[in-house]
Structures are given as C-alpha cells and as structure tokens.
Amino acid sequence: MMSPDLLHYASYDIAQEAKKLLEPYLKPRRFRAGSLLWREGDTDGMLVSIVSGKVKIYRILPDGKEITIYVFGNGVVFGFMPFLDGAPYPANAQAIVDTDVLVMSRASLLQVIRKTPEVALVLIQHLSRRLREAFDQIERRSSRGTLAKVASALLSLLTEEDRQYAGHIITLPLPSRDFASLLGITPETFSRGITRLVEEEIVERMPGTNKFMIRDIKMLENVARLVAL
C-alpha cells in the first residue's frame, strides 16, 4: 500500500530535528493561495518549514502539461536542496491554500551550517529520506494498475484507526486534477477508477463535493494490492 500518505508528512522526525536546530533563525511569512514560493530555474530561494497549509511542487512538461511531484503539509521542511548543491530549483513551488510558513534565506542557512555543521548532516539525512520516498513513488506508479492506484490513494487518506470501521468519509486534499497527477494518471482515468469503485459498492461519492464515504474497507484494501487492473 501507499507509504504513509500522499501529502508527505513522511520524514517528520527528521524535519522536526532540522526545525529545532534552525528555530532561532526562522522568520514567519504567509503565502496566499495560488502564489509561488519560487519558479523552476530560480537560483535564489528559501528554506521553508510549513506551519499550516499546503504547498505543491510541480513541473511543466515540454507539451505544456503540469505534473505534481509532491504536496507538502504541516511540519514539512523543504526548499534547501539548491543551497547544498548550488544548482537552480528543479521545480516550481506554489501554495495550494493560504499557507503560513517559517523561512530562512540561503545566506542565513550557509552561515548556520558553517557555525553548526550538524545542521548540514540533518538536512542531508532529510534529503536522503525524500529520495527513498521518490523511488517508492516511481515503483508505485509503474507496478500497479490504475484501479489499484486509485484505491491505494484513497486508503492513504485514512489513519490506521479510521481503517477499523466502514462509513468513514474522506476528503481529497487537492482538486481531483492535481490528485490524479500525484498518482501519475489523467483526471479522466482517476474519475473512471472512482466510478468503478462506486459501482462495486466499495466507496460512495458524496454529490457535489470531493468527499467519499468508504463503505467496505477490506475490499478497498484488496483492490489496492492488485497490480494489473
């Protein structure tokens, strides 16, 4: 099944360690929904720790299509990779909703690293964890059929406690178009997967919303394990 969840609260422990070390140097900032934190190719940016809200990391492909790579939520620390390797940002970062963050400039971070080398070690560990998550994401996208991807994505929005009973209502954290992009499928394919799960009476679509009620947890888990549907 999908690793902890699509919103990438993974690496939370390392993120909190990094935040603790950097706390004295972080400054509060707010980004309104739709505003860019930086663009692909920018060389100047910031280390970001999300206090509340969501930020998506995405690229525009040569054919003009947008592909979402990550969606980051509360507690995640990101944006520092160019500070370590000197290269430009490889993707765009955009606030999905009004988002409050703590930020640090490149110059400040480099100064802190020179003063406290352990900060660099923690950030490198953080990057390594995210790289492993990226490999897991590639595997998920390549090894599962469409229906299994959709089912697994819905399951990822449930806590372990939620999975103990049916009837729980989940809400997509993003518009279905962006959510489908996270799975590596088109919005139309995602919609067809949802329709099939509805027809099988595994989930129930809540009319006029991006909410779904899980009617049969066990069946949803079974579908999520399938590799070719």
C-alpha positions as CSV (number, residue, x, y, z in Angstrom):
1,M,0.0,0.0,0.0
2,M,1.0,3.6,-0.4
3,S,3.6,4.9,2.0
4,P,2.3,7.0,4.9
5,D,0.4,9.4,2.7
6,L,0.4,11.5,-0.4
7,L,0.9,14.7,1.5
8,H,4.3,13.6,2.5
9,Y,4.3,14.1,6.2
10,A,7.0,11.4,6.0
11,S,10.4,12.3,7.4
12,Y,8.5,14.2,10.0
13,D,11.0,13.3,12.8
14,I,14.0,14.5,10.8
15,A,12.1,17.6,9.8
16,Q,11.4,18.4,13.4
17,E,15.0,17.9,14.3
18,A,16.1,20.3,11.5
19,K,13.5,22.8,12.6
20,K,14.7,22.7,16.2
21,L,18.2,23.4,15.2
22,L,17.2,26.2,12.8
23,E,14.4,27.7,15.0
24,P,16.3,30.8,16.1
25,Y,16.9,31.8,12.5
26,L,13.5,31.2,11.0
27,K,11.1,34.1,10.2
28,P,7.3,33.9,9.7
29,R,5.8,34.5,6.3
30,R,2.4,33.9,4.7
31,F,1.7,32.9,1.1
32,R,-1.7,33.4,-0.3
33,A,-3.4,30.5,-2.2
34,G,-2.0,30.3,-5.7
35,S,1.1,32.4,-5.0
36,L,4.5,31.0,-6.0
37,L,7.3,30.5,-3.5
38,W,9.7,30.1,-6.4
39,R,9.9,29.0,-10.0
40,E,11.8,26.3,-11.7
41,G,15.2,27.6,-12.6
42,D,15.4,30.2,-9.8
43,T,18.7,30.3,-8.0
44,D,17.7,32.3,-5.0
45,G,15.1,30.9,-2.7
46,M,14.5,29.9,0.9
47,L,14.3,27.0,3.3
48,V,10.7,26.5,4.2
49,S,9.0,24.9,7.3
50,I,5.2,24.7,6.9
51,V,3.3,25.8,10.0
52,S,-0.2,25.4,8.4
53,G,-1.4,25.0,4.8
54,K,-0.2,23.0,1.8
55,V,2.4,23.6,-0.9
56,K,2.6,21.7,-4.2
57,I,5.9,21.1,-6.0
58,Y,5.3,20.7,-9.7
59,R,6.9,20.9,-13.2
60,I,5.6,22.0,-16.6
61,L,6.4,19.4,-19.2
62,P,7.5,20.3,-22.7
63,D,4.0,19.6,-24.0
64,G,2.6,22.1,-21.6
65,K,1.1,19.6,-19.1
66,E,1.6,20.1,-15.4
67,I,2.8,17.2,-13.3
68,T,2.6,17.4,-9.5
69,I,5.6,15.8,-7.8
70,Y,4.9,16.4,-4.1
71,V,2.3,18.0,-1.9
72,F,3.8,19.2,1.4
73,G,1.7,19.8,4.5
74,N,2.2,20.8,8.2
75,G,5.6,20.2,9.7
76,V,7.5,19.5,6.4
77,V,10.8,21.2,5.8
78,F,11.9,21.7,2.2
79,G,13.4,24.1,-0.3
80,F,17.0,23.9,0.7
81,M,18.4,21.5,-1.9
82,P,19.8,24.3,-4.1
83,F,21.6,25.7,-1.1
84,L,23.6,22.5,-0.8
85,D,24.4,21.7,-4.4
86,G,24.5,25.3,-5.9
87,A,22.1,24.3,-8.7
88,P,18.8,26.1,-9.6
89,Y,15.4,24.8,-8.3
90,P,14.3,21.8,-10.3
91,A,10.6,22.6,-10.0
92,N,8.0,25.2,-9.1
93,A,6.6,25.6,-5.6
94,Q,3.0,27.0,-5.2
95,A,0.7,27.5,-2.2
96,I,-2.5,25.5,-2.7
97,V,-4.3,27.3,0.1
98,D,-3.3,30.2,2.3
99,T,-0.2,28.9,3.9
100,D,1.8,30.1,7.0
101,V,5.5,29.1,7.0
102,L,8.8,29.8,8.7
103,V,11.6,30.7,6.2
104,M,15.3,31.2,6.1
105,S,17.4,32.7,3.4
106,R,20.2,31.0,1.6
107,A,22.8,33.2,3.1
108,S,21.5,32.6,6.6
109,L,21.4,28.9,6.2
110,L,25.0,28.7,4.9
111,Q,26.1,30.8,7.8
112,V,24.4,28.5,10.3
113,I,25.9,25.4,8.6
114,R,29.4,26.9,9.0
115,K,28.7,27.6,12.6
116,T,26.8,24.3,13.3
117,P,27.9,21.6,10.9
118,E,25.4,19.1,12.4
119,V,22.7,21.1,10.6
120,A,24.1,20.0,7.3
121,L,24.1,16.4,8.4
122,V,20.4,16.5,9.4
123,L,19.4,18.2,6.1
124,I,21.3,15.6,4.1
125,Q,19.5,12.8,6.0
126,H,16.2,14.6,5.2
127,L,17.1,14.7,1.5
128,S,18.1,11.0,1.6
129,R,14.7,10.1,3.1
130,R,12.9,12.1,0.5
131,L,14.9,10.4,-2.3
132,R,13.9,7.0,-1.0
133,E,10.3,8.2,-1.0
134,A,10.7,9.3,-4.6
135,F,11.9,5.8,-5.6
136,D,8.9,4.3,-3.8
137,Q,6.6,6.6,-5.7
138,I,8.1,5.6,-9.0
139,E,7.6,1.9,-8.1
140,R,4.0,2.6,-7.2
141,R,3.3,4.4,-10.4
142,S,4.9,1.7,-12.6
143,S,3.9,-1.5,-10.9
144,R,0.2,-1.0,-10.2
145,G,-2.8,-0.9,-12.4
146,T,-5.0,2.2,-12.5
147,L,-7.7,0.9,-10.1
148,A,-5.1,-0.2,-7.6
149,K,-3.5,3.2,-7.7
150,V,-6.9,4.9,-7.1
151,A,-7.8,2.6,-4.2
152,S,-4.4,2.9,-2.6
153,A,-4.6,6.7,-2.8
154,L,-8.0,6.7,-1.0
155,L,-6.6,4.4,1.6
156,S,-3.6,6.8,2.2
157,L,-6.1,9.4,3.4
158,L,-7.2,7.2,6.2
159,T,-5.5,6.7,9.6
160,E,-4.9,3.3,11.0
161,E,-7.8,4.0,13.4
162,D,-10.1,5.0,10.6
163,R,-9.5,1.7,8.9
164,Q,-11.0,-0.2,11.7
165,Y,-14.6,0.6,10.6
166,A,-16.5,1.4,7.5
167,G,-18.5,4.5,6.8
168,H,-15.6,6.9,7.3
169,I,-15.8,10.0,5.0
170,I,-12.6,11.2,3.4
171,T,-11.9,14.4,1.6
172,L,-9.4,14.8,-1.3
173,P,-6.7,17.3,-0.1
174,L,-6.5,18.6,-3.7
175,P,-8.7,19.2,-6.7
176,S,-9.1,15.8,-8.4
177,R,-7.0,17.0,-11.4
178,D,-4.0,17.6,-9.1
179,F,-4.7,14.5,-7.1
180,A,-4.6,12.4,-10.3
181,S,-1.3,14.0,-11.2
182,L,0.2,12.8,-8.0
183,L,-0.8,9.2,-9.0
184,G,0.7,9.6,-12.5
185,I,-2.7,9.3,-14.2
186,T,-5.0,11.6,-16.0
187,P,-8.1,13.2,-14.3
188,E,-10.3,11.1,-16.7
189,T,-8.6,7.9,-15.6
190,F,-8.9,8.8,-12.0
191,S,-12.6,9.5,-12.5
192,R,-13.1,6.1,-14.1
193,G,-11.4,4.4,-11.2
194,I,-13.7,6.2,-8.7
195,T,-16.7,5.2,-10.8
196,R,-15.7,1.6,-10.8
197,L,-15.2,1.6,-7.0
198,V,-18.7,3.2,-6.7
199,E,-20.2,0.5,-8.9
200,E,-18.6,-2.2,-6.8
201,E,-20.1,-0.5,-3.7
202,I,-16.7,-0.1,-2.2
203,V,-17.0,3.7,-1.9
204,E,-19.8,6.2,-2.2
205,R,-19.4,9.5,-3.9
206,M,-20.8,12.5,-1.9
207,P,-22.7,14.5,-4.6
208,G,-21.3,17.9,-5.4
209,T,-18.2,17.5,-3.2
210,N,-14.7,16.0,-3.3
211,K,-15.7,13.7,-0.4
212,F,-16.1,9.9,-0.5
213,M,-17.5,7.5,2.1
214,I,-15.7,4.3,2.4
215,R,-18.3,1.5,2.5
216,D,-16.0,-1.5,2.5
217,I,-12.6,-1.1,4.0
218,K,-11.4,-4.7,3.4
219,M,-12.4,-4.6,-0.3
220,L,-10.7,-1.3,-0.8
221,E,-7.5,-2.8,0.7
222,N,-7.8,-5.9,-1.5
223,V,-8.1,-3.7,-4.6
224,A,-5.2,-1.6,-3.6
225,R,-3.0,-4.7,-3.6
226,L,-3.8,-5.6,-7.2
227,V,-1.1,-5.0,-9.8
228,A,-2.9,-5.2,-13.1
229,L,-6.5,-4.0,-13.4
